[in-house]
Amino acid sequence: MTHVSVTVNGELREADVEPRTLLVYFLRESLGLTGTNVGCDTTSCGACTVHLDGESVKSCNVLAVQADGREVGTIEGMASNGEMHPLQDAFHRNHGLQCGYCTPGMLMAAASYLKENPDPTEEQVRESLEGNLCRCTGYHNIVKSILDAASQMSGARA
Amino acid sequence: MAVAERYVGKPVLRKEDPEMLAGQARFTENLSAPGMVWMSVVRSPFAHARVGAIDTSAAEGMDGVVAVFTAADLESEWGGPLPFVWPITEDIKVPVHWPLTKDKARFQGDGVAVVVAETRGQAEDAAEAVKVDWEPLDAVLDLEEAAKDGVVVHEDLGTNVVVHWSHGGGGDQSLFDTADVIVKERYLGPRLIPNAIEPRACLAQSVPAMGEFTLITTTQIPHIARVTLGGTCNIPESKLRIIAPDVGGGFGSKLNVYAEEALVLALARRLQRPVKWVETRSENYLATIHGRGVLHDVEVAATNEGKILGFRVKELADMGAYYQLLTPGIPELGGWVYMGPYDVQAYWYEFTGIVTNATPTDAYRGAGRPEATYVLERAVDALARRIGKDPAEVRRMSLMAPFAEAKTSIMGLNLDSGNYPAAFERALELAGYEELRKEQRARRESGDGRQLGIGISSYIEMCGLAPSNILGALRYAAGGWDACAVQCLPDGKVVLKIGTSPHGQGHVTTWAQIASDTLGVTPDDVEVLHGDTSVAPLGMDTYGSRSVSVGATALHLALEKIKDKARVLAAHELEVAEDDLEFEAGSFHVKGAPDRARTIMDLAVSAWHAHALPAGFEPNLEATAVWDPPNFTWPAGTHVCIVEVDTETGATDIQRYVAVDDCGVVINPMIVDGQVHGGVAQGIAEALFEEARYDEQGNLMTSSMTQYLIPAASEMPSFELDRTETPSTTNPLGVKGIGEAGTIASPPAVVNAVIDAVSHLGVTHIDKPASPERVWKAIQAATGGSGGSRSERGGASGSPPRASGGAS
């Protein structure tokens, strides 16, 4: 077993894990943060997307030990002070989720992308989601939600 | 007095969303129990192999391993095989399907043993250490080859040809000999992998003191699972509780009862510990049902002018290695819509079901109806090409005239209502059809490297499953009713318990909207409970676009009962006759005296404290209703797909996608649109990308998401939607259902568009999925290029080969 200490959603969390433990199972099983889902075993679906030092990563493709000493952000930490993040709010208002299984990964991927590109075109949003699969929405309302959130967020900055 | 706000028909935001957006969803994989152990299944790496000695000793000695069981070890657990509930003919041959196979494996992924360990990793590691003495056998995958019985999958059945079903035909069959034009086509519908993004998972617990069991599982059908798993596992239905918590998509793949569900129940009983299993995606591809897997021969009879006179369809359907819950019933479900929305004079449909060494097939979004619609709409375009007419014109002159009352169709069942020309014309208008044709002509004339294609698909679907008497006549084991109980609580809130079981469709919001309008409350006041057989014990679950037309009608009837009961109490409290009361938006008032009023929720308090009730009035304001629909519902519509095909590379780019659907009365337009978006996307995937492929030995070649091409956002267009609204005559709400429409309509719209883009080059046929390679080869073959002979199966020439075996 290996000891890891990771700052998750701003809080220092520690656990002993097998060296082969993936970050996603450290989050889900060691920390009980089950908001991050697992949809495949080939790093294809993106349901497990989280932030590692602010960048989106697929947590099924990172070992827990690789996150040692670093900062991880998950869906559970997305809202602040009881207020939904503009992306969460936009997904709600635009029906950007149906079964909700891909949703945490979509939100984390989109949050990281909007930091990179705060004013994207529809095509850019679609390209940015290449690593995140949804089977319910046909992506239509996910894309709409992200564009809506981008405009809300830029409005808030202005 | 103020009239409460009405919610039906409005895009009310989903009550389901906040917890899901916060990462607080209760998916099965997120749940655990004290003392829980994990199961892993030892699966056959071969598609067809005898099972020799199984050596479990190495696995048993590994860290954390609790037990290893083979099929023989668990035989005493079973009250019967895994459930199969739709023996569609009297002489159907039914393969025996146990949770673990003992004698031989019949598809890659067939389970032969299980390992139970303290952690998931330990269970999976130990499963790999179980040594099975396999004797590989020749496998059979091709339908026509399987029908020859050179390799027999189930020796006890003596043949792979297990069922032949015919609709029996309708109208004047001689038209298929005498019509001006007979177009014969052969279409392949490859196997598809449903790919709900949540893999399957289940967790079984026993309560020894009570002899009870609880199974939490990723299912669309907790009620059907309870009665059937009770039989398989020898547990009285009254002692088995099934819970479907949040379920992460289904698309039919969770409309089933699986070996793993039976296994965790049996192991929880054997070990007296909670047992959990979570599917890997690789397992999902092997051990969760596939969809489609069909080969159709179709004949269209028509006049020289293009009026469609009839369809005659013969189908071979791949059952896979065993039947799952409904397997041979899936083609039959399509068997009732092979007239499409057209006013035909002749109808014939038959299919032959064949077992192969592949994953069992079963319901995948649309279940039989997408297969039917694909065949019809491809064939209508082929007819148009044959007679040199615009495909829109052929459809326009053949669509049934509008009808507002139910009428008997040529296939024998009653259509509830329909206005097919309205949706058709609206779709063409929205697409700008004539302009598109002009643009297409210009590009053809200029020899543009990117050619424009326009594909149309008009469809009708059979939804609202289903009238129980018809299900009985079709030899389905259960009924098609559903049930709802509504309780008005004294704190002003409402609890609604319903037998439908959603997995992304937004039922909680939709049902709350309906209840709010009658009860004069807001959707936030309505708690919708579902998916737990102890909480909502009566129901038939969610599939076949049935939930709104059957489940919500039960809700509507329960609300009517509440209203009737509340009226008695209102009259009593207001000291007037019941006839002197008017009801509006949750409130009764005395005619001519709107201030003398009692709201239903006021009356719920009176009915609860029961201090001053009229004689004989039963305390509490609650009611239960069960609705058995008198007919199916028949949504319909027209979709238009506009593509660009690169004639150099064969690549297809969807430029626009227009969908005009008619699902009757709409409760929540936002949710209805979302269902269309998702359905269309799955159909586009079927048309352009997805195909489960096996090699000749029966190895699944598309065994992960890296080989099986699920489209991402960048491969999808935005969708342009509109609706027509023709109320159903089947139910008092006028609703028809929308869950499957997109998947039914879109595959032929897309493939027709691709062929249309290159038809001027001589291309008349491209199989699904219309990959760049297939399109390029078709162009090369048509233009005499070097790239492709028509070596792939399919094509428009010659007389159709007969289904072998049982077809007659």
HADDOCK unambig.tbl for C-alpha pairs under 7 A between the chains (distance, minus, plus):
assign (segid A and resid 34 and name CA) (segid B and resid 30 and name CA) 5.76 0.50 0.50
assign (segid A and resid 35 and name CA) (segid B and resid 23 and name CA) 3.85 0.50 0.50
assign (segid A and resid 35 and name CA) (segid B and resid 24 and name CA) 5.88 0.50 0.50
assign (segid A and resid 36 and name CA) (segid B and resid 23 and name CA) 6.99 0.50 0.50
assign (segid A and resid 39 and name CA) (segid B and resid 197 and name CA) 5.41 0.50 0.50
assign (segid A and resid 39 and name CA) (segid B and resid 198 and name CA) 5.58 0.50 0.50
assign (segid A and resid 39 and name CA) (segid B and resid 199 and name CA) 6.25 0.50 0.50
assign (segid A and resid 39 and name CA) (segid B and resid 281 and name CA) 6.79 0.50 0.50
assign (segid A and resid 40 and name CA) (segid B and resid 280 and name CA) 6.61 0.50 0.50
assign (segid A and resid 40 and name CA) (segid B and resid 281 and name CA) 4.73 0.50 0.50
assign (segid A and resid 41 and name CA) (segid B and resid 280 and name CA) 6.66 0.50 0.50
assign (segid A and resid 41 and name CA) (segid B and resid 281 and name CA) 5.91 0.50 0.50
assign (segid A and resid 42 and name CA) (segid B and resid 705 and name CA) 6.85 0.50 0.50
assign (segid A and resid 42 and name CA) (segid B and resid 706 and name CA) 6.96 0.50 0.50
assign (segid A and resid 44 and name CA) (segid B and resid 705 and name CA) 6.15 0.50 0.50
assign (segid A and resid 44 and name CA) (segid B and resid 706 and name CA) 6.69 0.50 0.50
assign (segid A and resid 75 and name CA) (segid B and resid 22 and name CA) 6.22 0.50 0.50
assign (segid A and resid 75 and name CA) (segid B and resid 23 and name CA) 5.58 0.50 0.50
assign (segid A and resid 76 and name CA) (segid B and resid 22 and name CA) 5.77 0.50 0.50
assign (segid A and resid 76 and name CA) (segid B and resid 23 and name CA) 5.58 0.50 0.50
assign (segid A and resid 88 and name CA) (segid B and resid 21 and name CA) 5.93 0.50 0.50
assign (segid A and resid 92 and name CA) (segid B and resid 13 and name CA) 6.87 0.50 0.50
assign (segid A and resid 92 and name CA) (segid B and resid 17 and name CA) 6.17 0.50 0.50
assign (segid A and resid 93 and name CA) (segid B and resid 13 and name CA) 6.37 0.50 0.50
assign (segid A and resid 98 and name CA) (segid B and resid 504 and name CA) 4.40 0.50 0.50
assign (segid A and resid 98 and name CA) (segid B and resid 505 and name CA) 6.25 0.50 0.50
assign (segid A and resid 98 and name CA) (segid B and resid 506 and name CA) 6.97 0.50 0.50
assign (segid A and resid 99 and name CA) (segid B and resid 247 and name CA) 6.76 0.50 0.50
assign (segid A and resid 99 and name CA) (segid B and resid 248 and name CA) 4.89 0.50 0.50
assign (segid A and resid 99 and name CA) (segid B and resid 249 and name CA) 5.46 0.50 0.50
assign (segid A and resid 99 and name CA) (segid B and resid 503 and name CA) 5.63 0.50 0.50
assign (segid A and resid 99 and name CA) (segid B and resid 504 and name CA) 3.52 0.50 0.50
assign (segid A and resid 100 and name CA) (segid B and resid 20 and name CA) 5.80 0.50 0.50
assign (segid A and resid 100 and name CA) (segid B and resid 248 and name CA) 6.49 0.50 0.50
assign (segid A and resid 101 and name CA) (segid B and resid 197 and name CA) 6.59 0.50 0.50
assign (segid A and resid 101 and name CA) (segid B and resid 198 and name CA) 6.19 0.50 0.50
assign (segid A and resid 101 and name CA) (segid B and resid 248 and name CA) 5.21 0.50 0.50
assign (segid A and resid 102 and name CA) (segid B and resid 197 and name CA) 6.84 0.50 0.50
assign (segid A and resid 103 and name CA) (segid B and resid 21 and name CA) 6.91 0.50 0.50
assign (segid A and resid 104 and name CA) (segid B and resid 21 and name CA) 6.73 0.50 0.50
assign (segid A and resid 104 and name CA) (segid B and resid 23 and name CA) 6.35 0.50 0.50
assign (segid A and resid 126 and name CA) (segid B and resid 713 and name CA) 4.92 0.50 0.50
assign (segid A and resid 126 and name CA) (segid B and resid 714 and name CA) 4.60 0.50 0.50
assign (segid A and resid 127 and name CA) (segid B and resid 713 and name CA) 6.99 0.50 0.50
assign (segid A and resid 127 and name CA) (segid B and resid 714 and name CA) 5.18 0.50 0.50
assign (segid A and resid 129 and name CA) (segid B and resid 713 and name CA) 6.20 0.50 0.50
assign (segid A and resid 130 and name CA) (segid B and resid 712 and name CA) 5.58 0.50 0.50
assign (segid A and resid 130 and name CA) (segid B and resid 713 and name CA) 6.40 0.50 0.50
assign (segid A and resid 130 and name CA) (segid B and resid 714 and name CA) 6.50 0.50 0.50
assign (segid A and resid 132 and name CA) (segid B and resid 712 and name CA) 6.95 0.50 0.50
assign (segid A and resid 133 and name CA) (segid B and resid 712 and name CA) 5.71 0.50 0.50
assign (segid A and resid 134 and name CA) (segid B and resid 197 and name CA) 6.93 0.50 0.50
assign (segid A and resid 135 and name CA) (segid B and resid 196 and name CA) 6.33 0.50 0.50
assign (segid A and resid 135 and name CA) (segid B and resid 197 and name CA) 6.47 0.50 0.50
assign (segid A and resid 135 and name CA) (segid B and resid 678 and name CA) 6.85 0.50 0.50
assign (segid A and resid 136 and name CA) (segid B and resid 678 and name CA) 4.80 0.50 0.50
assign (segid A and resid 137 and name CA) (segid B and resid 674 and name CA) 6.05 0.50 0.50
assign (segid A and resid 137 and name CA) (segid B and resid 677 and name CA) 5.80 0.50 0.50
assign (segid A and resid 137 and name CA) (segid B and resid 678 and name CA) 4.30 0.50 0.50
assign (segid A and resid 138 and name CA) (segid B and resid 677 and name CA) 5.15 0.50 0.50
assign (segid A and resid 138 and name CA) (segid B and resid 678 and name CA) 4.25 0.50 0.50
assign (segid A and resid 138 and name CA) (segid B and resid 681 and name CA) 4.77 0.50 0.50
assign (segid A and resid 139 and name CA) (segid B and resid 713 and name CA) 5.53 0.50 0.50
assign (segid A and resid 140 and name CA) (segid B and resid 677 and name CA) 6.69 0.50 0.50
assign (segid A and resid 140 and name CA) (segid B and resid 718 and name CA) 5.66 0.50 0.50
